[in-house]
Structure formats: C-alpha cells, structure tokens
C-alpha cells in the first residue's frame, strides 16, 4: 500500500503492523476489516487557494494490479 499526496503535503510517519521496503511503501501479510494503519501527514508548504489538495491511498494485488482506495 502506498500513500500519494499533492505538493505541499507529505507522509512522514506510518503506524501499524506491516513491513516497509522503502520510505513510501507498506507491505502487509494479510489485511481485513479488523486491521488498521495510521499515516501522519506533514504540511510543508503553502497550499494554493485556487486548487484542490489530494491524498490518495493505492494498494496492489498479488498480481501487482494497482487499485485506488480513496
């Protein structure tokens, strides 16, 4: 699972029971309705008032098919 954000916001800390292969990707053994994960976001820069800010959570299946959750 990976968290992508607009410019000016970035994930800084990840909490939960998972393995991280790099600084942005979380690897889960299994995930179901009883599991949870928390991501701390940091506001680094001034956000433009005339556009939207996005936070996207992406997960991949075992066949590496990418799906967007939010």
RAMO-V949204 format. One record per pair of residues at least 12 apart in sequence whose C-alpha atoms are under 10 Angstrom apart, sorted by sequence separation. I is the first residue (numbers start at 1). GAP is how many residues later the second one is. D is the distance in whole Angstrom. If there is no record, write none. Layout:
i={I | I}
gap={GAP | GAP}
d={D | D}
This chain:
i={11 | 12 | 14 | 16 | 17 | 18 | 56 | 57 | 58 | 11 | 17 | 18 | 56 | 57 | 17 | 41 | 56 | 55 | 54 | 1 | 17 | 1 | 16 | 17 | 18 | 4 | 16 | 17 | 2 | 3 | 15 | 16 | 2 | 3 | 15 | 16 | 1 | 2 | 3 | 14 | 15 | 16 | 1 | 2 | 14 | 15 | 1 | 2 | 13 | 14 | 15 | 1 | 13 | 14 | 1 | 12 | 13 | 14 | 11 | 12 | 13 | 10 | 11 | 12 | 13 | 10 | 11 | 12 | 10 | 11 | 12 | 9 | 10 | 11 | 27 | 9 | 10 | 25 | 26 | 27 | 8 | 9 | 10 | 25 | 8 | 9 | 10 | 3 | 5 | 7 | 8 | 9 | 7 | 8 | 9 | 3 | 7 | 8 | 9 | 7 | 8 | 7 | 8 | 6 | 7 | 9 | 11 | 8 | 9 | 10 | 6 | 7 | 9 | 6 | 7 | 5 | 6 | 5 | 6 | 4 | 5 | 6 | 4 | 5 | 3 | 4 | 5 | 3 | 4 | 2 | 3 | 4 | 2 | 3 | 1 | 2 | 3 | 1 | 2 | 1 | 2 | 1 | 1 | 1 | 3 | 1 | 2 | 1 | 1}
gap={12 | 12 | 12 | 12 | 12 | 12 | 12 | 12 | 12 | 13 | 13 | 13 | 13 | 13 | 14 | 14 | 14 | 15 | 16 | 17 | 18 | 19 | 19 | 19 | 19 | 20 | 20 | 20 | 21 | 21 | 21 | 21 | 22 | 22 | 22 | 22 | 23 | 23 | 23 | 23 | 23 | 23 | 24 | 24 | 24 | 24 | 25 | 25 | 25 | 25 | 25 | 26 | 26 | 26 | 27 | 27 | 27 | 27 | 28 | 28 | 28 | 29 | 29 | 29 | 29 | 30 | 30 | 30 | 31 | 31 | 31 | 32 | 32 | 32 | 32 | 33 | 33 | 33 | 33 | 33 | 34 | 34 | 34 | 34 | 35 | 35 | 35 | 36 | 36 | 36 | 36 | 36 | 37 | 37 | 37 | 38 | 38 | 38 | 38 | 39 | 39 | 40 | 40 | 41 | 41 | 44 | 44 | 45 | 45 | 45 | 46 | 46 | 46 | 47 | 47 | 48 | 48 | 49 | 49 | 50 | 50 | 50 | 51 | 51 | 52 | 52 | 52 | 53 | 53 | 54 | 54 | 54 | 55 | 55 | 56 | 56 | 56 | 57 | 57 | 58 | 58 | 59 | 60 | 65 | 65 | 66 | 66 | 67 | 68}
d={9 | 9 | 8 | 10 | 9 | 9 | 7 | 5 | 8 | 8 | 10 | 10 | 7 | 6 | 10 | 10 | 6 | 8 | 10 | 10 | 8 | 10 | 8 | 8 | 9 | 9 | 7 | 8 | 10 | 7 | 9 | 5 | 6 | 8 | 6 | 7 | 9 | 5 | 9 | 7 | 5 | 9 | 6 | 6 | 6 | 6 | 5 | 9 | 8 | 5 | 8 | 6 | 6 | 6 | 8 | 7 | 5 | 9 | 6 | 6 | 7 | 10 | 6 | 6 | 9 | 9 | 4 | 6 | 5 | 6 | 10 | 7 | 5 | 9 | 9 | 6 | 7 | 10 | 9 | 10 | 8 | 5 | 7 | 9 | 6 | 6 | 10 | 8 | 9 | 9 | 5 | 7 | 9 | 4 | 9 | 10 | 8 | 6 | 8 | 9 | 6 | 8 | 9 | 9 | 9 | 8 | 10 | 9 | 9 | 9 | 9 | 8 | 9 | 6 | 9 | 8 | 5 | 6 | 7 | 8 | 4 | 9 | 6 | 6 | 7 | 5 | 9 | 6 | 6 | 8 | 5 | 8 | 6 | 6 | 7 | 5 | 9 | 6 | 6 | 4 | 9 | 7 | 10 | 9 | 10 | 10 | 10 | 10 | 10}
